[in-house]
Amino acid sequence: MAVQSINIGQIANDGTGDDLRVAFVKVNNNFSELDQRIPVQVDATNLGNGQGVFYVKESDTLQFKTLVGGNNVTLTSTANEITITSPGINNIGFTADSGNYTLVDDGSVDILGGQNIDTSFTDNNLTISIDGQNLVVQDTNPTLGGNLDVNGHNLNNAGTINANSFVGDLTGLVYGHDMRFYVEKMYTSISGTDYGSIDENKTTGFELIFFAADIDYGTITAPADLKSDYGTVAVPL
């Protein structure tokens, strides 16, 4: 409503102006109009913990900061809304020993462990753990790239062992036989003949002479031309 003027006539008391009631009605209406024109004394406050958009109140004007899009961020505005758009992380390629994958919008990549391998996250740290137990058992055809040092431990429950050479003491059977017996026989054939123990229960004079006599068979390279038959040896080696 526009401000109303009071008609005061041409001269005093000429009867052409507004009477008192009409004049004061206009006065009241003008006060109401002016009261509505005075802005309410207001201020603005940013809420929450984020970045505030209110800047300052300058006289009768509230001033706000302008939103500006950054890298890969765009702003679009309508009469009632401001839309913030970000393409996010997309089209990132991952290549593995077997297969590959391209990450698209709102996608994710799972990091999973395999056999004897576990993966875990603590905060933003990725941990890959390898369980060293039974790794050799799971390889059905293991092959060494160098010498195997068992650090003084035993090799148990072995089947057939193929080797180009062997160094060290051998305990066990070779082709089902205890080779210590044959080695001892070879040693005694070089150093001297040992027939073990013989039952010296002499019952005849011949047996007494036989056990008391020493027989020289010569050597390996020059054996004597003797043949002896002692029967059955009681306790052979």
C-alpha positions in Angstrom: 0.0 0.0 0.0 1.3 3.5 -0.8 1.6 6.1 1.9 -1.6 8.1 2.1 -1.6 12.0 2.2 -4.0 13.9 4.5 -6.1 16.5 2.7 -5.7 19.7 4.7 -7.8 21.9 2.4 -6.8 25.1 0.6 -6.9 27.3 3.7 -7.6 26.7 7.3 -11.2 25.8 8.1 -12.4 26.1 4.5 -14.2 22.8 4.9 -12.4 21.1 1.9 -9.9 19.0 3.9 -10.3 15.6 5.6 -12.1 15.7 8.9 -10.2 14.5 12.0 -11.4 10.9 11.9 -10.4 10.4 8.2 -7.1 12.1 8.8 -6.2 9.9 11.7 -7.2 6.7 9.9 -4.7 7.7 7.2 -2.1 8.3 9.9 -2.6 4.8 11.4 -2.5 3.2 7.9 0.7 5.1 7.1 2.3 3.9 10.4 1.4 0.3 9.5 2.9 0.6 6.0 6.1 2.1 7.3 6.4 -0.6 10.0 6.2 -3.3 7.3 8.9 -1.6 5.3 11.5 -1.7 8.1 13.4 -5.0 7.8 13.5 -7.3 10.8 16.8 -7.2 12.6 18.0 -10.8 11.9 21.4 -12.6 11.8 22.5 -15.9 10.3 24.5 -18.8 11.9 26.2 -21.9 10.3 25.1 -25.1 12.0 27.1 -28.4 12.3 30.8 -29.1 12.0 31.2 -28.5 8.3 32.3 -25.5 6.3 29.9 -22.7 6.8 28.3 -20.8 3.8 27.1 -17.7 5.8 29.7 -15.0 5.6 28.5 -11.7 7.2 25.4 -9.4 7.6 26.2 -6.1 6.0 23.6 -3.5 7.0 20.3 -5.0 5.9 21.9 -7.7 3.7 22.9 -11.2 4.5 26.0 -12.3 2.6 26.8 -15.9 1.9 29.8 -17.6 0.4 29.7 -19.0 -3.1 30.0 -22.7 -3.7 32.6 -23.6 -6.3 33.3 -27.0 -7.8 36.8 -28.5 -7.5 38.6 -31.2 -9.5 36.1 -33.6 -10.9 33.2 -31.8 -9.1 30.5 -29.9 -10.9 27.6 -27.8 -9.5 24.2 -27.4 -11.0 21.5 -25.1 -9.7 17.7 -24.8 -10.0 15.3 -22.5 -8.3 15.3 -24.6 -5.1 18.3 -26.9 -5.3 22.0 -27.0 -5.8 23.3 -30.4 -7.0 26.9 -31.4 -6.4 28.1 -34.1 -8.8 31.4 -36.0 -8.7 32.3 -38.8 -11.1 34.2 -40.6 -8.4 36.9 -43.3 -9.0 36.1 -45.3 -12.1 37.7 -47.0 -15.1 40.7 -48.2 -13.1 42.2 -51.4 -14.4 43.5 -54.3 -12.3 45.6 -57.1 -13.8 46.3 -60.3 -12.0 48.4 -63.4 -12.9 45.1 -64.8 -14.2 42.4 -62.4 -15.5 41.8 -58.7 -15.2 39.1 -56.3 -14.0 38.1 -52.7 -14.7 36.6 -50.7 -11.8 33.5 -48.7 -12.8 31.2 -46.3 -10.9 30.3 -47.5 -7.5 32.3 -50.6 -8.0 34.7 -52.4 -5.6 37.6 -54.8 -5.8 37.8 -57.7 -3.3 41.3 -58.7 -2.1 41.0 -62.4 -1.2 43.5 -64.9 0.0 44.2 -68.2 -1.6 45.5 -71.5 -0.3 47.5 -70.8 2.9 47.1 -67.1 2.4 44.9 -64.8 4.5 44.1 -61.0 4.0 42.9 -58.6 6.6 42.4 -54.8 7.0 43.2 -52.9 10.2 42.1 -49.3 9.7 43.6 -48.4 6.3 46.4 -51.1 6.4 46.1 -54.2 4.3 47.9 -57.3 5.7 48.7 -60.4 3.6 49.7 -63.4 5.7 51.2 -66.6 4.4 50.8 -69.8 6.4 54.0 -71.8 5.9 52.6 -75.1 7.2 52.1 -78.0 4.8 53.2 -76.1 1.8 55.4 -78.9 0.5 52.6 -81.5 1.1 50.3 -79.5 -1.2 52.8 -79.5 -4.0 52.4 -83.0 -5.7 55.6 -82.6 -7.7 58.0 -80.4 -5.8 61.4 -79.5 -7.3 64.3 -77.8 -5.5 66.3 -75.1 -7.2 69.3 -75.7 -4.9 70.8 -77.9 -2.2 68.5 -79.0 0.6 69.9 -78.4 4.1 67.8 -80.3 6.7 69.8 -78.7 9.5 70.6 -82.0 11.3 67.0 -83.3 11.1 65.9 -86.7 9.8 64.1 -87.6 6.6 61.4 -90.0 7.8 59.1 -92.3 6.0 61.0 -92.1 2.7 60.1 -94.4 -0.2 62.5 -94.9 -3.0 65.5 -92.5 -3.0 67.4 -92.1 -6.3 70.8 -90.5 -6.1 73.9 -90.1 -8.2 76.2 -90.5 -5.2 76.0 -91.0 -1.5 78.3 -89.5 1.2 78.0 -90.5 4.9 77.0 -93.4 7.1 74.2 -95.5 5.7 71.8 -97.2 8.1 69.1 -99.5 6.8 68.5 -102.1 4.1 69.7 -101.8 0.5 67.6 -104.0 -1.8 66.3 -105.7 1.3 69.7 -106.5 2.8 71.8 -105.1 5.6 74.9 -103.9 3.8 76.9 -103.8 7.0 77.1 -107.6 6.9 78.7 -107.5 3.4 81.0 -104.6 4.2 82.3 -106.5 7.3 82.9 -109.6 5.1 84.8 -107.5 2.6 86.9 -106.0 5.4 87.8 -109.4 7.0 88.7 -110.8 3.6 91.3 -108.0 3.2 92.5 -107.8 6.8 92.1 -111.5 7.8 89.5 -114.2 8.0 87.1 -114.1 10.9 84.6 -117.0 10.9 83.0 -116.0 14.1 82.7 -118.2 17.1 82.7 -122.0 16.9 81.5 -124.3 19.6 84.6 -125.7 21.1 83.0 -128.6 22.9 85.7 -131.1 22.0 84.7 -134.8 22.2 87.6 -136.4 20.3 91.3 -136.2 20.1 91.0 -135.0 16.5 88.8 -132.1 17.5 91.4 -131.2 20.2 94.2 -131.1 17.6 92.0 -129.2 15.1 91.1 -126.4 17.6 94.7 -126.1 18.8 96.2 -125.9 15.3 96.7 -122.7 13.3 96.2 -123.0 9.5 97.8 -120.5 7.2 95.8 -119.8 4.1 98.1 -117.3 2.7 96.9 -113.9 1.5 94.4 -112.5 -0.9 97.0 -112.0 -3.6 98.9 -115.2 -2.8 96.4 -117.7 -1.3 97.6 -121.2 -0.1 96.4 -124.2 -2.0 94.3 -125.5 0.9 90.7 -126.6 1.1 88.9 -126.8 4.4 85.5 -128.1 5.4 84.5 -127.1 8.9 80.9 -128.2 8.6 78.2 -125.7 9.8 79.2 -122.5 11.6 77.1 -122.1 14.7 76.9 -118.3 14.8 77.7 -116.8 11.4 78.2 -113.0 11.1 
